[in-house]
Amino acid sequence: MKLVPVYDNLVVELEAPERKSEGGLFLPTTDHAYETGVILACGPGSMYEKASIPCPFVVGQKVLFVRYKDLSLKLEDKAIVLLCFEDVLAIIED
């Protein structure tokens, strides 16, 4: 199955949180309001007062986003999240 987002939506694959510190200690798992993931698909954009706002992201970018109105699902054994452009806080560059 392939998800094709519409309007100002993104399909993001969640990254597994780091469970071990650099010193080798195991970190507890906590529920954060933010997550990181890689963009798998982007919607075309949205309209605002008769102006078209294109998608500011590209497939493959790693992003930091908030999770409060997303849709989570499993697709081909991957943790997938559907969210809006406005939920992305930052692009993570290596």
ZADO-1210 file (C-alpha; in nm, 4 decimals, padded with zeros to 6 digits):
<atoms>
<atom x="00.0000" y="00.0000" z="00.0000" code="MET" pos="1"/>
<atom x="00.1205" y="00.3523" z="-00.0786" code="LYS" pos="2"/>
<atom x="00.0027" y="00.6636" z="00.1066" code="LEU" pos="3"/>
<atom x="-00.0226" y="00.9828" z="-00.0984" code="VAL" pos="4"/>
<atom x="-00.0835" y="01.2836" z="00.1282" code="PRO" pos="5"/>
<atom x="-00.3136" y="01.5652" z="00.0222" code="VAL" pos="6"/>
<atom x="-00.3075" y="01.9399" z="00.0969" code="TYR" pos="7"/>
<atom x="-00.0599" y="02.0326" z="00.3718" code="ASP" pos="8"/>
<atom x="00.0055" y="01.6817" z="00.5037" code="ASN" pos="9"/>
<atom x="00.3214" y="01.4740" z="00.5393" code="LEU" pos="10"/>
<atom x="00.3842" y="01.1014" z="00.5720" code="VAL" pos="11"/>
<atom x="00.6694" y="01.0519" z="00.8208" code="VAL" pos="12"/>
<atom x="00.8408" y="00.7315" z="00.9350" code="GLU" pos="13"/>
<atom x="00.9168" y="00.7488" z="01.3059" code="LEU" pos="14"/>
<atom x="01.2717" y="00.6888" z="01.4188" code="GLU" pos="15"/>
<atom x="01.3354" y="00.4618" z="01.7143" code="ALA" pos="16"/>
<atom x="01.4435" y="00.6709" z="02.0145" code="PRO" pos="17"/>
<atom x="01.8001" y="00.6361" z="02.1377" code="GLU" pos="18"/>
<atom x="01.7838" y="00.3923" z="02.4283" code="ARG" pos="19"/>
<atom x="02.1475" y="00.4041" z="02.5330" code="LYS" pos="20"/>
<atom x="02.3644" y="00.7019" z="02.6330" code="SER" pos="21"/>
<atom x="02.7158" y="00.7567" z="02.4964" code="GLU" pos="22"/>
<atom x="02.8508" y="00.6215" z="02.8261" code="GLY" pos="23"/>
<atom x="02.6575" y="00.2963" z="02.7846" code="GLY" pos="24"/>
<atom x="02.3730" y="00.3634" z="03.0293" code="LEU" pos="25"/>
<atom x="02.0251" y="00.2524" z="02.9282" code="PHE" pos="26"/>
<atom x="01.7844" y="00.5450" z="02.9159" code="LEU" pos="27"/>
<atom x="01.4251" y="00.5133" z="03.0349" code="PRO" pos="28"/>
<atom x="01.1559" y="00.5446" z="02.7740" code="THR" pos="29"/>
<atom x="00.9373" y="00.8484" z="02.8290" code="THR" pos="30"/>
<atom x="00.6542" y="00.9968" z="02.6311" code="ASP" pos="31"/>
<atom x="00.7731" y="01.3230" z="02.4810" code="HIS" pos="32"/>
<atom x="00.5524" y="01.5699" z="02.3037" code="ALA" pos="33"/>
<atom x="00.8043" y="01.5704" z="02.0203" code="TYR" pos="34"/>
<atom x="00.9482" y="01.3023" z="01.7914" code="GLU" pos="35"/>
<atom x="01.1909" y="01.2711" z="01.5030" code="THR" pos="36"/>
<atom x="01.1359" y="01.0982" z="01.1724" code="GLY" pos="37"/>
<atom x="01.2104" y="01.0881" z="00.8019" code="VAL" pos="38"/>
<atom x="00.9649" y="01.2270" z="00.5467" code="ILE" pos="39"/>
<atom x="00.8386" y="00.9568" z="00.3094" code="LEU" pos="40"/>
<atom x="00.5861" y="01.1682" z="00.1146" code="ALA" pos="41"/>
<atom x="00.4690" y="01.5306" z="00.0987" code="CYS" pos="42"/>
<atom x="00.1360" y="01.6824" z="00.0037" code="GLY" pos="43"/>
<atom x="00.1334" y="01.9527" z="-00.2660" code="PRO" pos="44"/>
<atom x="00.0668" y="02.2402" z="-00.0249" code="GLY" pos="45"/>
<atom x="-00.2261" y="02.4473" z="00.0919" code="SER" pos="46"/>
<atom x="-00.4244" y="02.7589" z="00.0095" code="MET" pos="47"/>
<atom x="-00.4364" y="03.0666" z="00.2284" code="TYR" pos="48"/>
<atom x="-00.6465" y="03.3672" z="00.1282" code="GLU" pos="49"/>
<atom x="-00.6284" y="03.2852" z="-00.2444" code="LYS" pos="50"/>
<atom x="-00.2500" y="03.2285" z="-00.2282" code="ALA" pos="51"/>
<atom x="-00.0908" y="02.8895" z="-00.2815" code="SER" pos="52"/>
<atom x="00.1603" y="02.7806" z="-00.0162" code="ILE" pos="53"/>
<atom x="00.3863" y="02.5062" z="-00.1562" code="PRO" pos="54"/>
<atom x="00.5305" y="02.2252" z="00.0527" code="CYS" pos="55"/>
<atom x="00.8478" y="02.3528" z="00.2256" code="PRO" pos="56"/>
<atom x="00.9880" y="01.9992" z="00.2733" code="PHE" pos="57"/>
<atom x="01.1335" y="01.7287" z="00.0511" code="VAL" pos="58"/>
<atom x="01.1207" y="01.3514" z="00.0761" code="VAL" pos="59"/>
<atom x="01.4117" y="01.2147" z="00.2777" code="GLY" pos="60"/>
<atom x="01.4516" y="01.5081" z="00.5161" code="GLN" pos="61"/>
<atom x="01.4817" y="01.4283" z="00.8859" code="LYS" pos="62"/>
<atom x="01.2460" y="01.6446" z="01.0917" code="VAL" pos="63"/>
<atom x="01.1586" y="01.7222" z="01.4544" code="LEU" pos="64"/>
<atom x="00.7841" y="01.7528" z="01.5095" code="PHE" pos="65"/>
<atom x="00.5209" y="01.7759" z="01.7821" code="VAL" pos="66"/>
<atom x="00.2652" y="01.5013" z="01.8355" code="ARG" pos="67"/>
<atom x="-00.0729" y="01.6246" z="01.9411" code="TYR" pos="68"/>
<atom x="-00.3017" y="01.5862" z="01.6429" code="LYS" pos="69"/>
<atom x="-00.1312" y="01.3284" z="01.4257" code="ASP" pos="70"/>
<atom x="-00.2566" y="00.9964" z="01.2954" code="LEU" pos="71"/>
<atom x="-00.0336" y="00.6992" z="01.3786" code="SER" pos="72"/>
<atom x="-00.0427" y="00.3670" z="01.1951" code="LEU" pos="73"/>
<atom x="00.1668" y="00.0673" z="01.0960" code="LYS" pos="74"/>
<atom x="00.2448" y="00.0207" z="00.7286" code="LEU" pos="75"/>
<atom x="00.4671" y="-00.2633" z="00.6077" code="GLU" pos="76"/>
<atom x="00.6065" y="-00.3032" z="00.9644" code="ASP" pos="77"/>
<atom x="00.7018" y="00.0661" z="00.9812" code="LYS" pos="78"/>
<atom x="00.5702" y="00.3147" z="01.2374" code="ALA" pos="79"/>
<atom x="00.4108" y="00.5865" z="01.0211" code="ILE" pos="80"/>
<atom x="00.2665" y="00.9234" z="01.1229" code="VAL" pos="81"/>
<atom x="00.0470" y="01.1544" z="00.9144" code="LEU" pos="82"/>
<atom x="00.0820" y="01.5173" z="01.0211" code="LEU" pos="83"/>
<atom x="00.0458" y="01.8767" z="00.8976" code="CYS" pos="84"/>
<atom x="00.3290" y="02.1046" z="00.7840" code="PHE" pos="85"/>
<atom x="00.2673" y="02.3304" z="01.0833" code="GLU" pos="86"/>
<atom x="00.3488" y="02.0465" z="01.3269" code="ASP" pos="87"/>
<atom x="00.7125" y="02.0370" z="01.2093" code="VAL" pos="88"/>
<atom x="00.9401" y="02.2364" z="01.4384" code="LEU" pos="89"/>
<atom x="01.2741" y="02.1951" z="01.2594" code="ALA" pos="90"/>
<atom x="01.4675" y="02.0166" z="00.9872" code="ILE" pos="91"/>
<atom x="01.7536" y="01.8112" z="01.1307" code="ILE" pos="92"/>
<atom x="02.0718" y="01.8393" z="00.9269" code="GLU" pos="93"/>
<atom x="02.3679" y="01.6065" z="00.9821" code="ASP" pos="94"/>
</atoms>
